[in-house]
Amino acid sequence: MNNYNFDKLEDRTNTMSAKWDQREAIFGTQNLIPMWVADSDWQTAPAVKNELISRAEEGIFGYSFATAEITNSIQEWLKKRFDLTVASDWLQYDTGVVPAINFTLKAITEAGDGVIIQPPVYRPFFESVKNNDCLLVENTLVEEDGYYQMDFAGLEEIIANWQEKPGSLKAFILCSPHNPVGRVWKRDELIRLIKILQREKIYLLTDEIHADLIYRGYQHYPILKLLAEEKNLKDYQNQVVAFMAASKTFNIAGLHTSYTIIADPKLRHKYQAAKAGFATGNSPFGLLALQAAYQNGEEWLEAQLDYLTANYQFCRDFIKQEIPGLKLSRAEGTYLAWLDFRQLSFESDQELSKFIAKEAGLGMNQGNWFGRAGSMFMRLNLACPRQRIKTALKQLKKALSELN
Ligand SMILES: Cc1ncc(COP(=O)(O)O)c(C=O)c1O
């Protein structure tokens, strides 16, 4: 039994919430239920909140650094949740996964190098490749009956047909679990991917920010864990950078703290050199929230995972039973629902988005924000009270029924 209340309809208006207070700016109307940006509509774990309150009481908020205790809390969390062992000097602290991906590309690429991504995928992946003057190489996921898989044949083809300078197909950015389609990659899928990248000496940037958000019945495999387990893969550690955070898991994304794991000392030095002049330490609130979450937030997380799993199941069943023509992609984790409108009668992404905001009264992410493969899809954030999901889906059902 626990006392966590994920059903409570919190009022997030006038809190500088990007999701709630930018509705007018983003959707042209304040009058919709915002279910877009990936944060949660409930309070963080009590342990995190209490730690921040007591730190605020101290009244001095100068420059801070990650103490050995914070590093230790990460090591223990990764061991306990994933059986992953990381040495303390592998850990770098960052203000977010997105800047960390940019620093990594800056460290390992030259202008004109190729970087592979798997759309539909989190848009900053596209942008970080472009920021670093690299060539964006799209290996689109394959979708069948609402279930997404990696296109291994397509990847082999990209490699075989690479016409640029030898060795310049430089990096692959993996989203694991995958935003927006909600796949939690299986062990054998990841091993297969690693083997191809290792063979080609392609760096692997693995964004595991959603690693803790796994629906019941599935399991997340950190890339570094797989490398440690398989004798022939261990050496590939020198080409892997992993990005993780407590930010999605504990709804503390606004505190801008993440950590980057680099096992290889040479790669770590390159990474640190790439950061120099761009990054100036972390917020004491972000670091303390991370520590409190990992030290004292596990019970809250387990309760949240039960709730999120039930939210996804509710959404899945409602759509199946009540909204003909709309398809929900089969998700195994994250709290994002990927809705397929291709069988409905919309003519363009703009028309679909406008309909969702103005007619259904819902603020979702337009699918093609995640690349062309997301055209005619919308992303719905399920990290909110079930009651709100129910209201939203009813509004969607009604609006769609009035279309015909
Ligand atoms: C896959 C993925 N990576 C990174 C981020 C953002 O990370 P950060 O806020 O740490 O830059 C998100 C946020 O939605 C995400 O879904």
The ligand as a Tripos MOL2 file, in Angstrom:
@<TRIPOS>MOLECULE
LIG
   16    16     1     0     0
SMALL
NO_CHARGES

@<TRIPOS>ATOM
      1 C1         14.4730   10.7660  -26.0740 C.3       1 LIG1
      2 C2         14.6420   12.0580  -25.3520 C.ar      1 LIG1
      3 N1         15.8740   12.5520  -25.1640 N.ar      1 LIG1
      4 C3         16.0780   13.7200  -24.5240 C.ar      1 LIG1
      5 C4         15.0030   14.4560  -24.0510 C.ar      1 LIG1
      6 C5         15.2490   15.7600  -23.3670 C.3       1 LIG1
      7 O1         16.3270   15.6670  -22.5360 O.3       1 LIG1
      8 P1         16.8680   16.9210  -21.7250 P.3       1 LIG1
      9 O2         15.7100   17.6990  -21.2290 O.co2     1 LIG1
     10 O3         17.6610   16.2590  -20.6480 O.co2     1 LIG1
     11 O4         17.7450   17.6760  -22.6870 O.co2     1 LIG1
     12 C6         13.7160   13.9740  -24.2260 C.ar      1 LIG1
     13 C7         12.5680   14.7690  -23.7500 C.2       1 LIG1
     14 O5         11.4510   14.5810  -24.1270 O.2       1 LIG1
     15 C8         13.5300   12.7540  -24.8890 C.ar      1 LIG1
     16 O6         12.3100   12.2390  -25.0780 O.3       1 LIG1
@<TRIPOS>BOND
     1     1     2 1
     2     2     3 ar
     3     2    15 ar
     4     3     4 ar
     5     4     5 ar
     6     5     6 1
     7     5    12 ar
     8     6     7 1
     9     7     8 1
    10     8     9 2
    11     8    10 1
    12     8    11 1
    13    12    13 1
    14    12    15 ar
    15    13    14 2
    16    15    16 1
@<TRIPOS>SUBSTRUCTURE
     1 LIG1         1 GROUP 0 **** ****
